[in-house]
Amino acid sequence: MLILPRIVVIEPEWPTRAYLRAELEELGYDVTAHEHPEDAAQYLERWGLRPHLILADLTHNGIRADAVRALIARYPDARVVLVVGAFSTLPTWLRNHASRILRRPCSVQEIVTVIRELAPLPSDLAAER
């Protein structure tokens, strides 16, 4: 059985959330997209799912760093990509647990490229051989 990497997208803006989800699903990822980290945690818990990678956009008001921290703590094996403002500072704990930190402005394509690096699809791995 082929297991596709499960990507959790936390993005408050629905157009960006929908675009990211569509791009990642088109590539073949198993994607769940949420407005808030609490929603993502409830969804994963309800279905007994474990993410391979968590993408959290922290550039918007209303996304609490402590909720993102709780989600990351619940799934310590997941890779973490954080999107932050150009001049934002992150709490040390979040900075230390991030596999990659992207600063705005960054494009959806840049985000997708990072996700493909950190959570390669089985087809990407086969192509490397």
C-alpha positions as CSV (number, residue, x, y, z in Angstrom):
1,M,0.0,0.0,0.0
2,L,1.3,3.4,-1.0
3,I,1.4,6.0,1.8
4,L,1.2,9.6,0.7
5,P,2.7,12.3,2.9
6,R,-0.1,14.0,4.9
7,I,0.3,17.7,4.9
8,V,-1.5,19.9,7.4
9,V,-2.0,23.5,6.2
10,I,-2.9,26.2,8.7
11,E,-3.7,29.3,6.7
12,P,-6.3,31.9,7.9
13,E,-7.0,33.4,4.4
14,W,-9.3,31.1,2.5
15,P,-8.1,31.9,-1.0
16,T,-4.5,31.1,-0.1
17,R,-5.6,28.0,1.9
18,A,-7.6,26.7,-1.1
19,Y,-4.8,27.5,-3.6
20,L,-2.2,25.7,-1.4
21,R,-4.5,22.7,-0.9
22,A,-5.2,22.5,-4.7
23,E,-1.6,22.7,-5.6
24,L,-0.5,20.0,-3.1
25,E,-3.4,17.7,-3.9
26,E,-2.6,18.0,-7.7
27,L,0.9,16.8,-6.9
28,G,-0.5,13.8,-5.0
29,Y,-0.2,14.9,-1.3
30,D,-2.9,14.0,1.2
31,V,-3.8,17.5,2.4
32,T,-6.0,18.8,5.2
33,A,-6.3,22.6,5.4
34,H,-7.6,24.6,8.3
35,E,-8.1,28.2,9.3
36,H,-6.8,27.7,12.8
37,P,-4.4,25.3,14.5
38,E,-7.1,24.3,17.0
39,D,-9.2,23.1,14.1
40,A,-6.3,21.1,12.7
41,A,-5.7,19.4,16.1
42,Q,-9.3,18.5,16.5
43,Y,-9.5,17.0,13.0
44,L,-6.4,15.0,13.3
45,E,-7.4,13.7,16.7
46,R,-11.0,12.8,15.6
47,W,-9.7,10.7,12.7
48,G,-6.6,9.3,14.4
49,L,-4.3,10.8,11.7
50,R,-0.6,11.8,12.0
51,P,0.8,14.5,9.8
52,H,4.1,14.2,8.0
53,L,4.4,18.0,7.7
54,I,2.7,21.0,9.3
55,L,2.7,24.3,7.5
56,A,1.6,27.2,9.6
57,D,1.2,30.8,8.4
58,L,1.8,33.0,11.4
59,T,1.6,36.3,9.5
60,H,-2.1,36.9,10.4
61,N,-3.6,38.2,13.6
62,G,-5.6,35.5,15.3
63,I,-3.1,32.7,14.8
64,R,-1.8,32.1,18.3
65,A,1.8,30.8,18.6
66,D,0.8,28.8,21.7
67,A,-1.9,26.9,19.7
68,V,0.7,26.1,17.0
69,R,3.1,25.0,19.7
70,A,0.5,22.6,21.1
71,L,-0.1,21.1,17.7
72,I,3.6,20.6,17.1
73,A,4.1,19.1,20.5
74,R,1.3,16.6,19.8
75,Y,3.1,15.5,16.6
76,P,6.8,15.8,17.3
77,D,7.8,13.6,14.3
78,A,6.2,16.0,11.8
79,R,8.3,18.4,9.9
80,V,7.3,22.0,10.5
81,V,7.3,24.9,8.0
82,L,6.5,28.3,9.4
83,V,5.6,31.4,7.3
84,V,6.3,34.6,9.2
85,G,6.3,38.3,8.5
86,A,9.4,39.9,7.1
87,F,10.4,41.4,10.5
88,S,8.6,39.0,12.8
89,T,10.4,37.4,15.7
90,L,9.5,33.9,16.8
91,P,9.5,32.4,20.2
92,T,12.6,30.3,20.6
93,W,10.7,27.0,21.0
94,L,9.0,27.5,17.7
95,R,12.1,28.6,15.9
96,N,14.0,25.6,17.2
97,H,11.3,23.1,16.0
98,A,10.9,24.6,12.6
99,S,12.4,22.6,9.7
100,R,12.2,25.7,7.6
101,I,11.1,29.3,8.2
102,L,9.9,31.3,5.2
103,R,9.5,35.1,5.4
104,R,6.8,37.1,3.6
105,P,6.7,37.9,0.8
106,C,6.9,34.4,-0.5
107,S,4.9,32.7,-3.2
108,V,2.7,29.6,-3.0
109,Q,5.2,28.0,-5.4
110,E,8.1,28.7,-3.0
111,I,6.0,27.1,-0.2
112,V,5.2,24.1,-2.4
113,T,8.9,23.7,-3.3
114,V,9.9,23.6,0.4
115,I,7.2,21.0,1.1
116,R,8.4,18.8,-1.7
117,E,11.9,19.0,-0.3
118,L,10.9,18.1,3.3
119,A,8.1,15.6,2.5
120,P,9.0,14.0,-0.8
121,L,6.3,12.1,-2.7
122,P,7.0,8.4,-3.5
123,S,7.3,9.4,-7.2
124,D,9.9,12.0,-6.3
125,L,11.9,9.4,-4.4
126,A,11.7,6.9,-7.2
127,A,12.9,9.6,-9.7
128,E,16.1,10.2,-7.6
129,R,17.1,6.6,-7.9
